């Protein structure tokens, strides 16, 4: 058997991820050619995320764009498991979803999976912990600036009364051997966790239009199951756009973790913390000494500050290529590169923080005290 060099599941990302291999293994499609161009046009200023293959893979994106151009519409769905403070990697899909909402003027459903994070035993979170993190994380998400009238934050433990009939209909269609093979459940897995995937599928069936789901590629296994059952239930197969993982500060071989502060920059980190983390922990592709660096140059491909600039923080193509060239040639030192990143991250976070303060009053609009939930239920669930 070939040795597994990396692992990507919804609960674990380990090793150096080979993204082309994932496209083959998961059976998704690369975002390339005319389709990539179309998505770039839609994204405008954010097109660099497609051009640089940060969002690199998809399912049925072509059909989504076709539905949009023919006036059939679509809706968007993404989510967050409130297991701790959110880091910069987590927020990328939310900004991406907001940019799509701005263009498509469509509904966004955001699932907060407090149940999932309680049931995921290795996290060892109490139920109360998950509730506190849900409040914290919802505020971070509200700071992204979704349109209040078209955005619904659905927190699993609150929404369950509306969702349960439909979740049951989903659950009855998924047998244990499929779930086991997709998610790797074992005899030790608690039964709540084996039921949970039926709830993560639910928001993709909230409307009888095509649902487009932006997320990192770790969430794709759910959509695979959704696509097996959706049509038999009278709904569309979910479409998805998948991103790569923003690498942890400490090096490319891992996933940023909410529970390991040195691997990530949290949305709540102040400027001083950002500076300390980048200086102390950011894995550098530079040489051991200044002299050696000037002579041999740095390696941007493994340098985390460069990768963070490339994947999110420096949208300007000319500027990023300039940085790459300077760093490779040895003219730019590791410290200079780190300073560029620190400036970008602190500016981004200060804007995010300002919006977070304003967003406090928006949260109840996103949650809508269950009103939208009831409307959805009347319109779609009750008759299915
Ligand atoms: P969670 O909380 O693990 O992750 C939230 C979102 O962040 C993405 N992500 C990353 N993106 C870029 N770089 C990283 N290093 C990185 N780490 C995580 C995840 O792919 C996700 O999009 N079960 C889900 C919650 C959920 C959900 C959804 C997510 C429910 N429904 C629909 C996306 C779409 C979870 O625990 O995500």
Boltz pocket constraint, residues with backbone or C-beta under 6 A from the ligand:
constraints:
  - pocket:
      binder: B
      contacts: [[A, 10], [A, 77], [A, 78], [A, 79], [A, 80], [A, 81], [A, 82], [A, 88], [A, 89], [A, 90], [A, 91], [A, 92], [A, 93], [A, 111], [A, 112], [A, 113], [A, 116], [A, 200], [A, 213], [A, 214], [A, 215], [A, 216], [A, 217], [A, 218], [A, 219], [A, 243], [A, 244], [A, 245], [A, 246], [A, 247], [A, 255], [A, 256]]
      max_distance: 6.0
